[in-house]
Amino acid sequence: MTDTTLTPPIELTATAATPEVKFDFAAQRLLLKGEAYPENAAAFFRPLLDATESWLQTRPQTSTPVQLHVALRYFNSSSTKLLFTLFESLNDHAKQDVPCELHWYYDAEDDISEEFGQELRVDFPSLAVFLIPDINAC
């Protein structure tokens, strides 16, 4: 059995253009919070995607769900593309009986962000998507 604590956590402080990142693989809790419009979205997100995919492939089977918490006030189209890559990876693992949850936090007054979260349920049907109308809740 692989020990999930062997995958070191990833913690990045938010900047004006990049979100706070807290990927605690041992706790199976991944967090993206803030704003995401880095100049080079691939350079920012690719290491996160690679680490997450590697961890998902080696984590032991457990009934504890993988939880991705996303509280982004703003994200640009290149970040959206890479976020979808992350969501798709979790969706694929959920299809293989790995319980995965996406907690989508949005401002209750932001209809567009709420609708985006609703669309995630359609686009990634194997993920358990929870819509939380409080962007500061996580």
PyRosetta script that sets phi, psi and omega in degrees:
from pyrosetta import init, pose_from_sequence

init()
pose = pose_from_sequence("MTDTTLTPPIELTATAATPEVKFDFAAQRLLLKGEAYPENAAAFFRPLLDATESWLQTRPQTSTPVQLHVALRYFNSSSTKLLFTLFESLNDHAKQDVPCELHWYYDAEDDISEEFGQELRVDFPSLAVFLIPDINAC")
pose.set_psi(1, 135.2)
pose.set_omega(1, 178.7)
pose.set_phi(2, -83.5)
pose.set_psi(2, 137.4)
pose.set_omega(2, 177.8)
pose.set_phi(3, -87.6)
pose.set_psi(3, 117.3)
pose.set_omega(3, -176.7)
pose.set_phi(4, -64.5)
pose.set_psi(4, -18.0)
pose.set_omega(4, 178.7)
pose.set_phi(5, -72.7)
pose.set_psi(5, -9.5)
pose.set_omega(5, 176.6)
pose.set_phi(6, -71.0)
pose.set_psi(6, -21.9)
pose.set_omega(6, 174.5)
pose.set_phi(7, -86.1)
pose.set_psi(7, 112.1)
pose.set_omega(7, -176.5)
pose.set_phi(8, -67.6)
pose.set_psi(8, 147.1)
pose.set_omega(8, 177.8)
pose.set_phi(9, -65.7)
pose.set_psi(9, 157.5)
pose.set_omega(9, 174.9)
pose.set_phi(10, -116.8)
pose.set_psi(10, 122.3)
pose.set_omega(10, 177.7)
pose.set_phi(11, -130.8)
pose.set_psi(11, 120.4)
pose.set_omega(11, 178.0)
pose.set_phi(12, -127.3)
pose.set_psi(12, 135.4)
pose.set_omega(12, 177.2)
pose.set_phi(13, -77.3)
pose.set_psi(13, 141.3)
pose.set_omega(13, 178.3)
pose.set_phi(14, -64.4)
pose.set_psi(14, 146.9)
pose.set_omega(14, 170.6)
pose.set_phi(15, -119.7)
pose.set_psi(15, -175.9)
pose.set_omega(15, 177.9)
pose.set_phi(16, -61.3)
pose.set_psi(16, -29.7)
pose.set_omega(16, -174.0)
pose.set_phi(17, -115.0)
pose.set_psi(17, -5.2)
pose.set_omega(17, -178.5)
pose.set_phi(18, -129.7)
pose.set_psi(18, 147.6)
pose.set_omega(18, -176.8)
pose.set_phi(19, -78.9)
pose.set_psi(19, 161.2)
pose.set_omega(19, 167.4)
pose.set_phi(20, -66.6)
pose.set_psi(20, 137.8)
pose.set_omega(20, 178.9)
pose.set_phi(21, -124.4)
pose.set_psi(21, 126.6)
pose.set_omega(21, 172.7)
pose.set_phi(22, -135.5)
pose.set_psi(22, 94.5)
pose.set_omega(22, 177.8)
pose.set_phi(23, -103.5)
pose.set_psi(23, 99.0)
pose.set_omega(23, 178.7)
pose.set_phi(24, -100.0)
pose.set_psi(24, 90.8)
pose.set_omega(24, -174.6)
pose.set_phi(25, -65.8)
pose.set_psi(25, -35.3)
pose.set_omega(25, 179.6)
pose.set_phi(26, -62.3)
pose.set_psi(26, -37.1)
pose.set_omega(26, 179.3)
pose.set_phi(27, -87.9)
pose.set_psi(27, -5.7)
pose.set_omega(27, -178.7)
pose.set_phi(28, 61.3)
pose.set_psi(28, 35.4)
pose.set_omega(28, -178.1)
pose.set_phi(29, -127.2)
pose.set_psi(29, 121.3)
pose.set_omega(29, -179.3)
pose.set_phi(30, -117.2)
pose.set_psi(30, 135.6)
pose.set_omega(30, -176.2)
pose.set_phi(31, -132.4)
pose.set_psi(31, 133.1)
pose.set_omega(31, 169.2)
pose.set_phi(32, -126.4)
pose.set_psi(32, 123.8)
pose.set_omega(32, -174.4)
pose.set_phi(33, -145.3)
pose.set_psi(33, 131.0)
pose.set_omega(33, 176.3)
pose.set_phi(34, 128.8)
pose.set_psi(34, -126.8)
pose.set_omega(34, 179.4)
pose.set_phi(35, -129.6)
pose.set_psi(35, 148.0)
pose.set_omega(35, -177.3)
pose.set_phi(36, -133.8)
pose.set_psi(36, 95.0)
pose.set_omega(36, 172.2)
pose.set_phi(37, -146.5)
pose.set_psi(37, 54.2)
pose.set_omega(37, -179.5)
pose.set_phi(38, -64.2)
pose.set_psi(38, 152.9)
pose.set_omega(38, 178.4)
pose.set_phi(39, -58.6)
pose.set_psi(39, -38.6)
pose.set_omega(39, 177.8)
pose.set_phi(40, -125.3)
pose.set_psi(40, 90.5)
pose.set_omega(40, -175.9)
pose.set_phi(41, -60.7)
pose.set_psi(41, -38.4)
pose.set_omega(41, -180.0)
pose.set_phi(42, -62.7)
pose.set_psi(42, -42.3)
pose.set_omega(42, 179.7)
pose.set_phi(43, -64.2)
pose.set_psi(43, -34.6)
pose.set_omega(43, 178.6)
pose.set_phi(44, -75.8)
pose.set_psi(44, -49.9)
pose.set_omega(44, -171.6)
pose.set_phi(45, -83.2)
pose.set_psi(45, -30.5)
pose.set_omega(45, -173.9)
pose.set_phi(46, -56.3)
pose.set_psi(46, -45.4)
pose.set_omega(46, 178.0)
pose.set_phi(47, -61.8)
pose.set_psi(47, -33.4)
pose.set_omega(47, 177.9)
pose.set_phi(48, -68.4)
pose.set_psi(48, -43.8)
pose.set_omega(48, 179.5)
pose.set_phi(49, -63.9)
pose.set_psi(49, -44.8)
pose.set_omega(49, -178.7)
pose.set_phi(50, -63.7)
pose.set_psi(50, -44.6)
pose.set_omega(50, -180.0)
pose.set_phi(51, -64.3)
pose.set_psi(51, -40.9)
pose.set_omega(51, -179.6)
pose.set_phi(52, -66.8)
pose.set_psi(52, -45.0)
pose.set_omega(52, 179.8)
pose.set_phi(53, -63.2)
pose.set_psi(53, -42.9)
pose.set_omega(53, 178.1)
pose.set_phi(54, -60.7)
pose.set_psi(54, -44.5)
pose.set_omega(54, 179.5)
pose.set_phi(55, -64.7)
pose.set_psi(55, -43.7)
pose.set_omega(55, -179.4)
pose.set_phi(56, -60.1)
pose.set_psi(56, -34.2)
pose.set_omega(56, -178.2)
pose.set_phi(57, -76.8)
pose.set_psi(57, -19.2)
pose.set_omega(57, -176.8)
pose.set_phi(58, -113.3)
pose.set_psi(58, -6.3)
pose.set_omega(58, -177.5)
pose.set_phi(59, -68.6)
pose.set_psi(59, 144.9)
pose.set_omega(59, 178.7)
pose.set_phi(60, -70.0)
pose.set_psi(60, 154.6)
pose.set_omega(60, 176.2)
pose.set_phi(61, -68.6)
pose.set_psi(61, 132.5)
pose.set_omega(61, 180.0)
pose.set_phi(62, -154.0)
pose.set_psi(62, 157.7)
pose.set_omega(62, 177.7)
pose.set_phi(63, -85.2)
pose.set_psi(63, -7.8)
pose.set_omega(63, 177.6)
pose.set_phi(64, -70.1)
pose.set_psi(64, 124.2)
pose.set_omega(64, -176.7)
pose.set_phi(65, -73.5)
pose.set_psi(65, 149.1)
pose.set_omega(65, 167.6)
pose.set_phi(66, -76.1)
pose.set_psi(66, 127.5)
pose.set_omega(66, -178.3)
pose.set_phi(67, -115.6)
pose.set_psi(67, 121.9)
pose.set_omega(67, 172.5)
pose.set_phi(68, -108.2)
pose.set_psi(68, 119.3)
pose.set_omega(68, 179.2)
pose.set_phi(69, -106.5)
pose.set_psi(69, 120.7)
pose.set_omega(69, -178.0)
pose.set_phi(70, -123.3)
pose.set_psi(70, 116.9)
pose.set_omega(70, 178.5)
pose.set_phi(71, -130.1)
pose.set_psi(71, 79.0)
pose.set_omega(71, -178.1)
pose.set_phi(72, -108.3)
pose.set_psi(72, 121.6)
pose.set_omega(72, 178.1)
pose.set_phi(73, -72.0)
pose.set_psi(73, -33.8)
pose.set_omega(73, 179.9)
pose.set_phi(74, -150.9)
pose.set_psi(74, 142.7)
pose.set_omega(74, 173.7)
pose.set_phi(75, -150.5)
pose.set_psi(75, 139.2)
pose.set_omega(75, -177.2)
pose.set_phi(76, -87.5)
pose.set_psi(76, 177.3)
pose.set_omega(76, -174.5)
pose.set_phi(77, -65.2)
pose.set_psi(77, -36.7)
pose.set_omega(77, 178.4)
pose.set_phi(78, -68.4)
pose.set_psi(78, -33.9)
pose.set_omega(78, 175.9)
pose.set_phi(79, -68.9)
pose.set_psi(79, -38.0)
pose.set_omega(79, 178.6)
pose.set_phi(80, -58.3)
pose.set_psi(80, -43.9)
pose.set_omega(80, -179.7)
pose.set_phi(81, -58.4)
pose.set_psi(81, -43.8)
pose.set_omega(81, -178.7)
pose.set_phi(82, -76.2)
pose.set_psi(82, -32.9)
pose.set_omega(82, 172.9)
pose.set_phi(83, -61.6)
pose.set_psi(83, -41.4)
pose.set_omega(83, 178.1)
pose.set_phi(84, -62.2)
pose.set_psi(84, -34.2)
pose.set_omega(84, 176.1)
pose.set_phi(85, -62.8)
pose.set_psi(85, -41.9)
pose.set_omega(85, 177.3)
pose.set_phi(86, -65.4)
pose.set_psi(86, -46.3)
pose.set_omega(86, 179.3)
pose.set_phi(87, -61.4)
pose.set_psi(87, -40.7)
pose.set_omega(87, 179.8)
pose.set_phi(88, -64.2)
pose.set_psi(88, -39.3)
pose.set_omega(88, 177.8)
pose.set_phi(89, -61.6)
pose.set_psi(89, -46.0)
pose.set_omega(89, 178.0)
pose.set_phi(90, -64.7)
pose.set_psi(90, -40.7)
pose.set_omega(90, 178.6)
pose.set_phi(91, -60.8)
pose.set_psi(91, -43.1)
pose.set_omega(91, 178.8)
pose.set_phi(92, -62.4)
pose.set_psi(92, -41.3)
pose.set_omega(92, 178.5)
pose.set_phi(93, -69.3)
pose.set_psi(93, -35.3)
pose.set_omega(93, 177.2)
pose.set_phi(94, -62.9)
pose.set_psi(94, -34.0)
pose.set_omega(94, 176.5)
pose.set_phi(95, -63.9)
pose.set_psi(95, -22.6)
pose.set_omega(95, -179.4)
pose.set_phi(96, -100.0)
pose.set_psi(96, 27.9)
pose.set_omega(96, 176.4)
pose.set_phi(97, 67.4)
pose.set_psi(97, 27.2)
pose.set_omega(97, 170.7)
pose.set_phi(98, -97.7)
pose.set_psi(98, 112.4)
pose.set_omega(98, -178.2)
pose.set_phi(99, -64.7)
pose.set_psi(99, 122.9)
pose.set_omega(99, -178.3)
pose.set_phi(100, -131.5)
pose.set_psi(100, 136.5)
pose.set_omega(100, -179.7)
pose.set_phi(101, -125.2)
pose.set_psi(101, 140.9)
pose.set_omega(101, 172.1)
pose.set_phi(102, -116.4)
pose.set_psi(102, 117.2)
pose.set_omega(102, 177.3)
pose.set_phi(103, -101.1)
pose.set_psi(103, 108.5)
pose.set_omega(103, -175.8)
pose.set_phi(104, -101.5)
pose.set_psi(104, 110.5)
pose.set_omega(104, -179.6)
pose.set_phi(105, -96.4)
pose.set_psi(105, 135.7)
pose.set_omega(105, -179.9)
pose.set_phi(106, -145.4)
pose.set_psi(106, 159.3)
pose.set_omega(106, 175.5)
pose.set_phi(107, -73.3)
pose.set_psi(107, 126.9)
pose.set_omega(107, -177.2)
pose.set_phi(108, -58.1)
pose.set_psi(108, -21.0)
pose.set_omega(108, 179.8)
pose.set_phi(109, -94.6)
pose.set_psi(109, 3.8)
pose.set_omega(109, -177.5)
pose.set_phi(110, -107.0)
pose.set_psi(110, 91.7)
pose.set_omega(110, -178.2)
pose.set_phi(111, -61.6)
pose.set_psi(111, -34.6)
pose.set_omega(111, -177.3)
pose.set_phi(112, -65.7)
pose.set_psi(112, -44.2)
pose.set_omega(112, 179.3)
pose.set_phi(113, -66.6)
pose.set_psi(113, -37.5)
pose.set_omega(113, 177.0)
pose.set_phi(114, -64.6)
pose.set_psi(114, -45.1)
pose.set_omega(114, 179.2)
pose.set_phi(115, -63.9)
pose.set_psi(115, -36.0)
pose.set_omega(115, 176.8)
pose.set_phi(116, -60.4)
pose.set_psi(116, -45.2)
pose.set_omega(116, 177.4)
pose.set_phi(117, -61.3)
pose.set_psi(117, -40.0)
pose.set_omega(117, 177.7)
pose.set_phi(118, -64.1)
pose.set_psi(118, -38.1)
pose.set_omega(118, 178.0)
pose.set_phi(119, -66.2)
pose.set_psi(119, -30.1)
pose.set_omega(119, 178.3)
pose.set_phi(120, -61.8)
pose.set_psi(120, -34.5)
pose.set_omega(120, 176.9)
pose.set_phi(121, -61.9)
pose.set_psi(121, -36.8)
pose.set_omega(121, -179.4)
pose.set_phi(122, -75.6)
pose.set_psi(122, -44.5)
pose.set_omega(122, -176.0)
pose.set_phi(123, -71.1)
pose.set_psi(123, -28.9)
pose.set_omega(123, -176.2)
pose.set_phi(124, -129.7)
pose.set_psi(124, 70.9)
pose.set_omega(124, -170.5)
pose.set_phi(125, -66.5)
pose.set_psi(125, -18.2)
pose.set_omega(125, -179.9)
pose.set_phi(126, -85.2)
pose.set_psi(126, -14.2)
pose.set_omega(126, 176.8)
pose.set_phi(127, -82.2)
pose.set_psi(127, 141.6)
pose.set_omega(127, 169.7)
pose.set_phi(128, -84.0)
pose.set_psi(128, 109.9)
pose.set_omega(128, -176.8)
pose.set_phi(129, -103.3)
pose.set_psi(129, 123.8)
pose.set_omega(129, 178.3)
pose.set_phi(130, -112.6)
pose.set_psi(130, 125.7)
pose.set_omega(130, 178.1)
pose.set_phi(131, -97.6)
pose.set_psi(131, 124.1)
pose.set_omega(131, -176.6)
pose.set_phi(132, -121.8)
pose.set_psi(132, 113.1)
pose.set_omega(132, -174.0)
pose.set_phi(133, -81.1)
pose.set_psi(133, 46.5)
pose.set_omega(133, 177.7)
pose.set_phi(134, -151.3)
pose.set_psi(134, 97.9)
pose.set_omega(134, -174.7)
pose.set_phi(135, -61.8)
pose.set_psi(135, -21.4)
pose.set_omega(135, -178.6)
pose.set_phi(136, -95.0)
pose.set_psi(136, 3.9)
pose.set_omega(136, -173.0)
pose.set_phi(137, -73.2)
pose.set_psi(137, -22.0)
pose.set_omega(137, -175.2)
pose.set_phi(138, -96.6)
pose.dump_pdb("model.pdb")
